[in-house]
């Protein structure tokens, strides 16, 4: 995997929307995008996402 950029939670949500995820709901500082009826992610809505968190979200979304 190539080096991951530093991005915010909003940047990550926009990237997941480009591959078909839609924001389902938000609880506090966490946004829950949904793809198909069962696949959901929990994206922290922070200024910077940790690289490990971003990597885990990409894997969970099935993008690798």
CHARMM internal coordinates of N, CA and C (Angstrom, degrees):
IC EDIT
DIST 1 N 1 CA 1.4458
DIST 1 CA 1 C 1.5218
ANGL 1 N 1 CA 1 C 108.13
DIST 1 C 2 N 1.3100
ANGL 1 CA 1 C 2 N 116.50
DIHE 1 N 1 CA 1 C 2 N 138.45
DIST 2 N 2 CA 1.4543
ANGL 1 C 2 N 2 CA 120.64
DIHE 1 CA 1 C 2 N 2 CA 178.83
DIST 2 CA 2 C 1.5280
ANGL 2 N 2 CA 2 C 110.39
DIHE 1 C 2 N 2 CA 2 C -73.62
DIST 2 C 3 N 1.3103
ANGL 2 CA 2 C 3 N 115.44
DIHE 2 N 2 CA 2 C 3 N 170.50
DIST 3 N 3 CA 1.4644
ANGL 2 C 3 N 3 CA 119.94
DIHE 2 CA 2 C 3 N 3 CA -179.71
DIST 3 CA 3 C 1.5204
ANGL 3 N 3 CA 3 C 110.33
DIHE 2 C 3 N 3 CA 3 C -63.73
DIST 3 C 4 N 1.3072
ANGL 3 CA 3 C 4 N 114.93
DIHE 3 N 3 CA 3 C 4 N 136.00
DIST 4 N 4 CA 1.4626
ANGL 3 C 4 N 4 CA 119.99
DIHE 3 CA 3 C 4 N 4 CA -179.92
DIST 4 CA 4 C 1.5243
ANGL 4 N 4 CA 4 C 110.16
DIHE 3 C 4 N 4 CA 4 C -85.79
DIST 4 C 5 N 1.3144
ANGL 4 CA 4 C 5 N 117.67
DIHE 4 N 4 CA 4 C 5 N 138.82
DIST 5 N 5 CA 1.4614
ANGL 4 C 5 N 5 CA 120.00
DIHE 4 CA 4 C 5 N 5 CA 177.26
DIST 5 CA 5 C 1.5214
ANGL 5 N 5 CA 5 C 110.42
DIHE 4 C 5 N 5 CA 5 C -77.01
DIST 5 C 6 N 1.3087
ANGL 5 CA 5 C 6 N 115.70
DIHE 5 N 5 CA 5 C 6 N 158.89
DIST 6 N 6 CA 1.4579
ANGL 5 C 6 N 6 CA 120.48
DIHE 5 CA 5 C 6 N 6 CA 172.19
DIST 6 CA 6 C 1.5206
ANGL 6 N 6 CA 6 C 106.25
DIHE 5 C 6 N 6 CA 6 C -79.76
DIST 6 C 7 N 1.3240
ANGL 6 CA 6 C 7 N 116.53
DIHE 6 N 6 CA 6 C 7 N 123.48
DIST 7 N 7 CA 1.4598
ANGL 6 C 7 N 7 CA 118.72
DIHE 6 CA 6 C 7 N 7 CA -179.63
DIST 7 CA 7 C 1.5202
ANGL 7 N 7 CA 7 C 109.58
DIHE 6 C 7 N 7 CA 7 C -141.86
DIST 7 C 8 N 1.3108
ANGL 7 CA 7 C 8 N 114.72
DIHE 7 N 7 CA 7 C 8 N 161.79
DIST 8 N 8 CA 1.4623
ANGL 7 C 8 N 8 CA 120.71
DIHE 7 CA 7 C 8 N 8 CA 179.69
DIST 8 CA 8 C 1.5216
ANGL 8 N 8 CA 8 C 109.39
DIHE 7 C 8 N 8 CA 8 C -88.45
DIST 8 C 9 N 1.3058
ANGL 8 CA 8 C 9 N 115.88
DIHE 8 N 8 CA 8 C 9 N 172.11
DIST 9 N 9 CA 1.4495
ANGL 8 C 9 N 9 CA 120.67
DIHE 8 CA 8 C 9 N 9 CA 176.14
DIST 9 CA 9 C 1.5140
ANGL 9 N 9 CA 9 C 111.41
DIHE 8 C 9 N 9 CA 9 C -62.60
DIST 9 C 10 N 1.3372
ANGL 9 CA 9 C 10 N 117.42
DIHE 9 N 9 CA 9 C 10 N -38.79
DIST 10 N 10 CA 1.4677
ANGL 9 C 10 N 10 CA 121.23
DIHE 9 CA 9 C 10 N 10 CA 178.77
DIST 10 CA 10 C 1.5262
ANGL 10 N 10 CA 10 C 111.27
DIHE 9 C 10 N 10 CA 10 C -64.75
DIST 10 C 11 N 1.3464
ANGL 10 CA 10 C 11 N 117.02
DIHE 10 N 10 CA 10 C 11 N -38.99
DIST 11 N 11 CA 1.4675
ANGL 10 C 11 N 11 CA 120.20
DIHE 10 CA 10 C 11 N 11 CA 176.92
DIST 11 CA 11 C 1.5253
ANGL 11 N 11 CA 11 C 110.47
DIHE 10 C 11 N 11 CA 11 C -62.68
DIST 11 C 12 N 1.3239
ANGL 11 CA 11 C 12 N 116.64
DIHE 11 N 11 CA 11 C 12 N -42.21
DIST 12 N 12 CA 1.4633
ANGL 11 C 12 N 12 CA 120.86
DIHE 11 CA 11 C 12 N 12 CA 179.73
DIST 12 CA 12 C 1.5258
ANGL 12 N 12 CA 12 C 110.64
DIHE 11 C 12 N 12 CA 12 C -64.89
DIST 12 C 13 N 1.3175
ANGL 12 CA 12 C 13 N 117.23
DIHE 12 N 12 CA 12 C 13 N -41.64
DIST 13 N 13 CA 1.4677
ANGL 12 C 13 N 13 CA 120.75
DIHE 12 CA 12 C 13 N 13 CA 179.62
DIST 13 CA 13 C 1.5290
ANGL 13 N 13 CA 13 C 109.99
DIHE 12 C 13 N 13 CA 13 C -63.18
DIST 13 C 14 N 1.3405
ANGL 13 CA 13 C 14 N 117.67
DIHE 13 N 13 CA 13 C 14 N -42.06
DIST 14 N 14 CA 1.4704
ANGL 13 C 14 N 14 CA 120.76
DIHE 13 CA 13 C 14 N 14 CA 177.61
DIST 14 CA 14 C 1.5252
ANGL 14 N 14 CA 14 C 110.99
DIHE 13 C 14 N 14 CA 14 C -62.03
DIST 14 C 15 N 1.3344
ANGL 14 CA 14 C 15 N 117.03
DIHE 14 N 14 CA 14 C 15 N -40.14
DIST 15 N 15 CA 1.4675
ANGL 14 C 15 N 15 CA 120.40
DIHE 14 CA 14 C 15 N 15 CA 179.13
DIST 15 CA 15 C 1.5245
ANGL 15 N 15 CA 15 C 110.66
DIHE 14 C 15 N 15 CA 15 C -65.33
DIST 15 C 16 N 1.3342
ANGL 15 CA 15 C 16 N 117.70
DIHE 15 N 15 CA 15 C 16 N -41.47
DIST 16 N 16 CA 1.4643
ANGL 15 C 16 N 16 CA 120.13
DIHE 15 CA 15 C 16 N 16 CA 178.67
DIST 16 CA 16 C 1.5285
ANGL 16 N 16 CA 16 C 110.96
DIHE 15 C 16 N 16 CA 16 C -68.13
DIST 16 C 17 N 1.3208
ANGL 16 CA 16 C 17 N 117.82
DIHE 16 N 16 CA 16 C 17 N -31.41
DIST 17 N 17 CA 1.4664
ANGL 16 C 17 N 17 CA 120.40
DIHE 16 CA 16 C 17 N 17 CA 177.05
DIST 17 CA 17 C 1.5273
ANGL 17 N 17 CA 17 C 110.63
DIHE 16 C 17 N 17 CA 17 C -66.35
DIST 17 C 18 N 1.3242
ANGL 17 CA 17 C 18 N 117.50
DIHE 17 N 17 CA 17 C 18 N -32.39
DIST 18 N 18 CA 1.4672
ANGL 17 C 18 N 18 CA 120.58
DIHE 17 CA 17 C 18 N 18 CA 179.00
DIST 18 CA 18 C 1.5251
ANGL 18 N 18 CA 18 C 112.03
DIHE 17 C 18 N 18 CA 18 C -66.70
DIST 18 C 19 N 1.3366
ANGL 18 CA 18 C 19 N 117.61
DIHE 18 N 18 CA 18 C 19 N -24.63
DIST 19 N 19 CA 1.4710
ANGL 18 C 19 N 19 CA 120.31
DIHE 18 CA 18 C 19 N 19 CA 179.46
DIST 19 CA 19 C 1.5197
ANGL 19 N 19 CA 19 C 111.93
DIHE 18 C 19 N 19 CA 19 C -101.90
DIST 19 C 20 N 1.3416
ANGL 19 CA 19 C 20 N 117.48
DIHE 19 N 19 CA 19 C 20 N 13.02
DIST 20 N 20 CA 1.4561
ANGL 19 C 20 N 20 CA 119.94
DIHE 19 CA 19 C 20 N 20 CA 170.81
DIST 20 CA 20 C 1.5132
ANGL 20 N 20 CA 20 C 117.27
DIHE 19 C 20 N 20 CA 20 C 112.67
DIST 20 C 21 N 1.3257
ANGL 20 CA 20 C 21 N 119.13
DIHE 20 N 20 CA 20 C 21 N -3.58
DIST 21 N 21 CA 1.4633
ANGL 20 C 21 N 21 CA 120.92
DIHE 20 CA 20 C 21 N 21 CA 177.91
DIST 21 CA 21 C 1.5237
ANGL 21 N 21 CA 21 C 109.55
DIHE 20 C 21 N 21 CA 21 C -79.50
DIST 21 C 22 N 1.3299
ANGL 21 CA 21 C 22 N 116.48
DIHE 21 N 21 CA 21 C 22 N 145.43
DIST 22 N 22 CA 1.4614
ANGL 21 C 22 N 22 CA 122.22
DIHE 21 CA 21 C 22 N 22 CA 175.51
DIST 22 CA 22 C 1.5223
ANGL 22 N 22 CA 22 C 108.13
DIHE 21 C 22 N 22 CA 22 C -125.81
DIST 22 C 23 N 1.3195
ANGL 22 CA 22 C 23 N 116.78
DIHE 22 N 22 CA 22 C 23 N 141.06
DIST 23 N 23 CA 1.4624
ANGL 22 C 23 N 23 CA 120.26
DIHE 22 CA 22 C 23 N 23 CA -179.81
DIST 23 CA 23 C 1.5219
ANGL 23 N 23 CA 23 C 108.61
DIHE 22 C 23 N 23 CA 23 C -64.84
DIST 23 C 24 N 1.3279
ANGL 23 CA 23 C 24 N 115.52
DIHE 23 N 23 CA 23 C 24 N 122.04
DIST 24 N 24 CA 1.4650
ANGL 23 C 24 N 24 CA 121.74
DIHE 23 CA 23 C 24 N 24 CA -179.43
DIST 24 CA 24 C 1.5289
ANGL 24 N 24 CA 24 C 109.51
DIHE 23 C 24 N 24 CA 24 C -88.17
DIST 24 C 25 N 1.3416
ANGL 24 CA 24 C 25 N 116.55
DIHE 24 N 24 CA 24 C 25 N -53.42
DIST 25 N 25 CA 1.4598
ANGL 24 C 25 N 25 CA 120.99
DIHE 24 CA 24 C 25 N 25 CA 177.18
DIST 25 CA 25 C 1.5164
ANGL 25 N 25 CA 25 C 109.22
DIHE 24 C 25 N 25 CA 25 C -163.52
DIST 25 C 26 N 1.3237
ANGL 25 CA 25 C 26 N 116.36
DIHE 25 N 25 CA 25 C 26 N 173.55
DIST 26 N 26 CA 1.4587
ANGL 25 C 26 N 26 CA 122.67
DIHE 25 CA 25 C 26 N 26 CA 178.60
DIST 26 CA 26 C 1.5127
ANGL 26 N 26 CA 26 C 108.79
DIHE 25 C 26 N 26 CA 26 C -131.66
DIST 26 C 27 N 1.3302
ANGL 26 CA 26 C 27 N 115.64
DIHE 26 N 26 CA 26 C 27 N 135.69
DIST 27 N 27 CA 1.4547
ANGL 26 C 27 N 27 CA 121.75
DIHE 26 CA 26 C 27 N 27 CA 175.73
DIST 27 CA 27 C 1.5190
ANGL 27 N 27 CA 27 C 107.45
DIHE 26 C 27 N 27 CA 27 C -125.46
DIST 27 C 28 N 1.3070
ANGL 27 CA 27 C 28 N 117.03
DIHE 27 N 27 CA 27 C 28 N 110.15
DIST 28 N 28 CA 1.4590
ANGL 27 C 28 N 28 CA 120.35
DIHE 27 CA 27 C 28 N 28 CA -178.53
DIST 28 CA 28 C 1.5183
ANGL 28 N 28 CA 28 C 110.39
DIHE 27 C 28 N 28 CA 28 C 63.00
DIST 28 C 29 N 1.3372
ANGL 28 CA 28 C 29 N 115.96
DIHE 28 N 28 CA 28 C 29 N -124.44
DIST 29 N 29 CA 1.4635
ANGL 28 C 29 N 29 CA 120.10
DIHE 28 CA 28 C 29 N 29 CA -178.75
DIST 29 CA 29 C 1.5259
ANGL 29 N 29 CA 29 C 111.93
DIHE 28 C 29 N 29 CA 29 C -99.03
DIST 29 C 30 N 1.3196
ANGL 29 CA 29 C 30 N 118.13
DIHE 29 N 29 CA 29 C 30 N 18.42
DIST 30 N 30 CA 1.4598
ANGL 29 C 30 N 30 CA 121.63
DIHE 29 CA 29 C 30 N 30 CA 179.35
DIST 30 CA 30 C 1.5276
ANGL 30 N 30 CA 30 C 109.89
DIHE 29 C 30 N 30 CA 30 C -119.25
DIST 30 C 31 N 1.3261
ANGL 30 CA 30 C 31 N 115.27
DIHE 30 N 30 CA 30 C 31 N 130.34
DIST 31 N 31 CA 1.4595
ANGL 30 C 31 N 31 CA 122.06
DIHE 30 CA 30 C 31 N 31 CA 179.20
DIST 31 CA 31 C 1.5224
ANGL 31 N 31 CA 31 C 107.60
DIHE 30 C 31 N 31 CA 31 C -105.07
DIST 31 C 32 N 1.3298
ANGL 31 CA 31 C 32 N 116.89
DIHE 31 N 31 CA 31 C 32 N 137.32
DIST 32 N 32 CA 1.4555
ANGL 31 C 32 N 32 CA 122.39
DIHE 31 CA 31 C 32 N 32 CA -177.55
DIST 32 CA 32 C 1.5279
ANGL 32 N 32 CA 32 C 108.76
DIHE 31 C 32 N 32 CA 32 C -113.06
DIST 32 C 33 N 1.3428
ANGL 32 CA 32 C 33 N 117.67
DIHE 32 N 32 CA 32 C 33 N 96.39
DIST 33 N 33 CA 1.4566
ANGL 32 C 33 N 33 CA 119.11
DIHE 32 CA 32 C 33 N 33 CA 173.73
DIST 33 CA 33 C 1.5295
ANGL 33 N 33 CA 33 C 110.35
DIHE 32 C 33 N 33 CA 33 C -84.11
DIST 33 C 34 N 1.3412
ANGL 33 CA 33 C 34 N 116.09
DIHE 33 N 33 CA 33 C 34 N 151.91
DIST 34 N 34 CA 1.4658
ANGL 33 C 34 N 34 CA 121.59
DIHE 33 CA 33 C 34 N 34 CA -175.67
DIST 34 CA 34 C 1.5247
ANGL 34 N 34 CA 34 C 109.03
DIHE 33 C 34 N 34 CA 34 C -128.59
DIST 34 C 35 N 1.3400
ANGL 34 CA 34 C 35 N 115.31
DIHE 34 N 34 CA 34 C 35 N 142.52
DIST 35 N 35 CA 1.4655
ANGL 34 C 35 N 35 CA 122.51
DIHE 34 CA 34 C 35 N 35 CA 175.35
DIST 35 CA 35 C 1.5114
ANGL 35 N 35 CA 35 C 106.59
DIHE 34 C 35 N 35 CA 35 C -134.16
DIST 35 C 36 N 1.3164
ANGL 35 CA 35 C 36 N 116.27
DIHE 35 N 35 CA 35 C 36 N 120.04
DIST 36 N 36 CA 1.4705
ANGL 35 C 36 N 36 CA 121.14
DIHE 35 CA 35 C 36 N 36 CA -173.61
DIST 36 CA 36 C 1.5237
ANGL 36 N 36 CA 36 C 108.06
DIHE 35 C 36 N 36 CA 36 C 65.82
DIST 36 C 37 N 1.2995
ANGL 36 CA 36 C 37 N 118.87
DIHE 36 N 36 CA 36 C 37 N -179.96
DIST 37 N 37 CA 1.4660
ANGL 36 C 37 N 37 CA 118.42
DIHE 36 CA 36 C 37 N 37 CA -174.23
DIST 37 CA 37 C 1.5295
ANGL 37 N 37 CA 37 C 114.58
DIHE 36 C 37 N 37 CA 37 C -71.40
DIST 37 C 38 N 1.3267
ANGL 37 CA 37 C 38 N 119.32
DIHE 37 N 37 CA 37 C 38 N -27.25
DIST 38 N 38 CA 1.4606
ANGL 37 C 38 N 38 CA 119.00
DIHE 37 CA 37 C 38 N 38 CA -170.79
DIST 38 CA 38 C 1.5263
ANGL 38 N 38 CA 38 C 115.46
DIHE 37 C 38 N 38 CA 38 C -113.21
DIST 38 C 39 N 1.3141
ANGL 38 CA 38 C 39 N 120.68
DIHE 38 N 38 CA 38 C 39 N -19.19
DIST 39 N 39 CA 1.4572
ANGL 38 C 39 N 39 CA 121.09
DIHE 38 CA 38 C 39 N 39 CA -173.72
DIST 39 CA 39 C 1.5232
ANGL 39 N 39 CA 39 C 110.30
DIHE 38 C 39 N 39 CA 39 C -88.13
DIST 39 C 40 N 1.3334
ANGL 39 CA 39 C 40 N 116.61
DIHE 39 N 39 CA 39 C 40 N 116.18
DIST 40 N 40 CA 1.4691
ANGL 39 C 40 N 40 CA 122.23
DIHE 39 CA 39 C 40 N 40 CA 179.49
DIST 40 CA 40 C 1.5193
ANGL 40 N 40 CA 40 C 109.96
DIHE 39 C 40 N 40 CA 40 C -128.72
DIST 40 C 41 N 1.3069
ANGL 40 CA 40 C 41 N 115.19
DIHE 40 N 40 CA 40 C 41 N 150.32
DIST 41 N 41 CA 1.4598
ANGL 40 C 41 N 41 CA 122.71
DIHE 40 CA 40 C 41 N 41 CA 174.74
DIST 41 CA 41 C 1.5189
ANGL 41 N 41 CA 41 C 108.39
DIHE 40 C 41 N 41 CA 41 C -121.81
DIST 41 C 42 N 1.3105
ANGL 41 CA 41 C 42 N 116.49
DIHE 41 N 41 CA 41 C 42 N 154.86
DIST 42 N 42 CA 1.4584
ANGL 41 C 42 N 42 CA 121.54
DIHE 41 CA 41 C 42 N 42 CA 172.64
DIST 42 CA 42 C 1.5214
ANGL 42 N 42 CA 42 C 106.99
DIHE 41 C 42 N 42 CA 42 C -116.46
DIST 42 C 43 N 1.3174
ANGL 42 CA 42 C 43 N 116.38
DIHE 42 N 42 CA 42 C 43 N 107.65
DIST 43 N 43 CA 1.4609
ANGL 42 C 43 N 43 CA 121.88
DIHE 42 CA 42 C 43 N 43 CA -176.46
DIST 43 CA 43 C 1.5206
ANGL 43 N 43 CA 43 C 108.83
DIHE 42 C 43 N 43 CA 43 C -106.57
DIST 43 C 44 N 1.3491
ANGL 43 CA 43 C 44 N 117.66
DIHE 43 N 43 CA 43 C 44 N 118.84
DIST 44 N 44 CA 1.4609
ANGL 43 C 44 N 44 CA 119.23
DIHE 43 CA 43 C 44 N 44 CA 175.63
DIST 44 CA 44 C 1.5289
ANGL 44 N 44 CA 44 C 109.86
DIHE 43 C 44 N 44 CA 44 C -67.19
DIST 44 C 45 N 1.3089
ANGL 44 CA 44 C 45 N 116.69
DIHE 44 N 44 CA 44 C 45 N 133.03
DIST 45 N 45 CA 1.4615
ANGL 44 C 45 N 45 CA 121.49
DIHE 44 CA 44 C 45 N 45 CA -179.24
DIST 45 CA 45 C 1.5295
ANGL 45 N 45 CA 45 C 108.49
DIHE 44 C 45 N 45 CA 45 C -92.64
DIST 45 C 46 N 1.3367
ANGL 45 CA 45 C 46 N 115.61
DIHE 45 N 45 CA 45 C 46 N 70.43
DIST 46 N 46 CA 1.4570
ANGL 45 C 46 N 46 CA 122.19
DIHE 45 CA 45 C 46 N 46 CA -177.87
DIST 46 CA 46 C 1.5230
ANGL 46 N 46 CA 46 C 109.61
DIHE 45 C 46 N 46 CA 46 C -111.91
DIST 46 C 47 N 1.3279
ANGL 46 CA 46 C 47 N 116.25
DIHE 46 N 46 CA 46 C 47 N 165.80
DIST 47 N 47 CA 1.4685
ANGL 46 C 47 N 47 CA 120.14
DIHE 46 CA 46 C 47 N 47 CA 178.85
DIST 47 CA 47 C 1.5180
ANGL 47 N 47 CA 47 C 111.25
DIHE 46 C 47 N 47 CA 47 C -63.13
DIST 47 C 48 N 1.3310
ANGL 47 CA 47 C 48 N 117.28
DIHE 47 N 47 CA 47 C 48 N -43.34
DIST 48 N 48 CA 1.4615
ANGL 47 C 48 N 48 CA 121.74
DIHE 47 CA 47 C 48 N 48 CA 178.02
DIST 48 CA 48 C 1.5133
ANGL 48 N 48 CA 48 C 108.73
DIHE 47 C 48 N 48 CA 48 C -130.38
DIST 48 C 49 N 1.3245
ANGL 48 CA 48 C 49 N 116.19
DIHE 48 N 48 CA 48 C 49 N 131.96
DIST 49 N 49 CA 1.4566
ANGL 48 C 49 N 49 CA 120.46
DIHE 48 CA 48 C 49 N 49 CA 173.91
DIST 49 CA 49 C 1.5210
ANGL 49 N 49 CA 49 C 108.10
DIHE 48 C 49 N 49 CA 49 C -91.33
DIST 49 C 50 N 1.3136
ANGL 49 CA 49 C 50 N 116.45
DIHE 49 N 49 CA 49 C 50 N 139.42
DIST 50 N 50 CA 1.4546
ANGL 49 C 50 N 50 CA 120.39
DIHE 49 CA 49 C 50 N 50 CA 174.64
DIST 50 CA 50 C 1.5255
ANGL 50 N 50 CA 50 C 108.51
DIHE 49 C 50 N 50 CA 50 C -65.10
DIST 50 C 51 N 1.3276
ANGL 50 CA 50 C 51 N 116.79
DIHE 50 N 50 CA 50 C 51 N 147.40
DIST 51 N 51 CA 1.4594
ANGL 50 C 51 N 51 CA 119.90
DIHE 50 CA 50 C 51 N 51 CA -177.35
DIST 51 CA 51 C 1.5179
ANGL 51 N 51 CA 51 C 111.77
DIHE 50 C 51 N 51 CA 51 C -61.53
DIST 51 C 52 N 1.3300
ANGL 51 CA 51 C 52 N 117.75
DIHE 51 N 51 CA 51 C 52 N -36.21
DIST 52 N 52 CA 1.4577
ANGL 51 C 52 N 52 CA 120.82
DIHE 51 CA 51 C 52 N 52 CA 177.87
DIST 52 CA 52 C 1.5209
ANGL 52 N 52 CA 52 C 111.90
DIHE 51 C 52 N 52 CA 52 C -65.81
DIST 52 C 53 N 1.3183
ANGL 52 CA 52 C 53 N 116.84
DIHE 52 N 52 CA 52 C 53 N -37.62
DIST 53 N 53 CA 1.4675
ANGL 52 C 53 N 53 CA 121.25
DIHE 52 CA 52 C 53 N 53 CA 177.64
DIST 53 CA 53 C 1.5205
ANGL 53 N 53 CA 53 C 110.20
DIHE 52 C 53 N 53 CA 53 C -66.30
DIST 53 C 54 N 1.3256
ANGL 53 CA 53 C 54 N 116.97
DIHE 53 N 53 CA 53 C 54 N -44.75
DIST 54 N 54 CA 1.4602
ANGL 53 C 54 N 54 CA 120.86
DIHE 53 CA 53 C 54 N 54 CA 178.97
DIST 54 CA 54 C 1.5270
ANGL 54 N 54 CA 54 C 110.52
DIHE 53 C 54 N 54 CA 54 C -63.06
DIST 54 C 55 N 1.3255
ANGL 54 CA 54 C 55 N 116.97
DIHE 54 N 54 CA 54 C 55 N -42.67
DIST 55 N 55 CA 1.4656
ANGL 54 C 55 N 55 CA 121.35
DIHE 54 CA 54 C 55 N 55 CA 178.72
DIST 55 CA 55 C 1.5267
ANGL 55 N 55 CA 55 C 110.84
DIHE 54 C 55 N 55 CA 55 C -61.36
DIST 55 C 56 N 1.3320
ANGL 55 CA 55 C 56 N 117.00
DIHE 55 N 55 CA 55 C 56 N -42.26
DIST 56 N 56 CA 1.4647
ANGL 55 C 56 N 56 CA 121.04
DIHE 55 CA 55 C 56 N 56 CA 179.26
DIST 56 CA 56 C 1.5263
ANGL 56 N 56 CA 56 C 111.09
DIHE 55 C 56 N 56 CA 56 C -65.62
DIST 56 C 57 N 1.3255
ANGL 56 CA 56 C 57 N 118.06
DIHE 56 N 56 CA 56 C 57 N -39.22
DIST 57 N 57 CA 1.4653
ANGL 56 C 57 N 57 CA 121.34
DIHE 56 CA 56 C 57 N 57 CA 178.10
DIST 57 CA 57 C 1.5281
ANGL 57 N 57 CA 57 C 111.04
DIHE 56 C 57 N 57 CA 57 C -64.17
DIST 57 C 58 N 1.3282
ANGL 57 CA 57 C 58 N 116.88
DIHE 57 N 57 CA 57 C 58 N -40.66
DIST 58 N 58 CA 1.4650
ANGL 57 C 58 N 58 CA 120.71
DIHE 57 CA 57 C 58 N 58 CA 179.32
DIST 58 CA 58 C 1.5233
ANGL 58 N 58 CA 58 C 110.10
DIHE 57 C 58 N 58 CA 58 C -64.04
DIST 58 C 59 N 1.3248
ANGL 58 CA 58 C 59 N 116.56
DIHE 58 N 58 CA 58 C 59 N -43.46
DIST 59 N 59 CA 1.4724
ANGL 58 C 59 N 59 CA 120.08
DIHE 58 CA 58 C 59 N 59 CA 177.89
DIST 59 CA 59 C 1.5173
ANGL 59 N 59 CA 59 C 111.30
DIHE 58 C 59 N 59 CA 59 C -64.46
DIST 59 C 60 N 1.3247
ANGL 59 CA 59 C 60 N 116.60
DIHE 59 N 59 CA 59 C 60 N -44.44
DIST 60 N 60 CA 1.4611
ANGL 59 C 60 N 60 CA 121.18
DIHE 59 CA 59 C 60 N 60 CA -178.58
DIST 60 CA 60 C 1.5313
ANGL 60 N 60 CA 60 C 111.24
DIHE 59 C 60 N 60 CA 60 C -63.51
DIST 60 C 61 N 1.3231
ANGL 60 CA 60 C 61 N 116.56
DIHE 60 N 60 CA 60 C 61 N -31.86
DIST 61 N 61 CA 1.4618
ANGL 60 C 61 N 61 CA 120.77
DIHE 60 CA 60 C 61 N 61 CA 178.80
DIST 61 CA 61 C 1.5243
ANGL 61 N 61 CA 61 C 111.70
DIHE 60 C 61 N 61 CA 61 C -76.87
DIST 61 C 62 N 1.3230
ANGL 61 CA 61 C 62 N 116.80
DIHE 61 N 61 CA 61 C 62 N -10.95
DIST 62 N 62 CA 1.4597
ANGL 61 C 62 N 62 CA 120.49
DIHE 61 CA 61 C 62 N 62 CA 179.75
DIST 62 CA 62 C 1.5129
ANGL 62 N 62 CA 62 C 113.29
DIHE 61 C 62 N 62 CA 62 C 77.67
DIST 62 C 63 N 1.3256
ANGL 62 CA 62 C 63 N 117.30
DIHE 62 N 62 CA 62 C 63 N 29.20
DIST 63 N 63 CA 1.4604
ANGL 62 C 63 N 63 CA 120.92
DIHE 62 CA 62 C 63 N 63 CA -177.52
DIST 63 CA 63 C 1.5205
ANGL 63 N 63 CA 63 C 113.27
DIHE 62 C 63 N 63 CA 63 C -92.60
DIST 63 C 64 N 1.3249
ANGL 63 CA 63 C 64 N 118.91
DIHE 63 N 63 CA 63 C 64 N -2.98
DIST 64 N 64 CA 1.4682
ANGL 63 C 64 N 64 CA 120.18
DIHE 63 CA 63 C 64 N 64 CA 177.94
DIST 64 CA 64 C 1.4990
ANGL 64 N 64 CA 64 C 110.90
DIHE 63 C 64 N 64 CA 64 C -112.76
END
COOR INIT
IC SEED 1 N 1 CA 1 C
IC BUILD
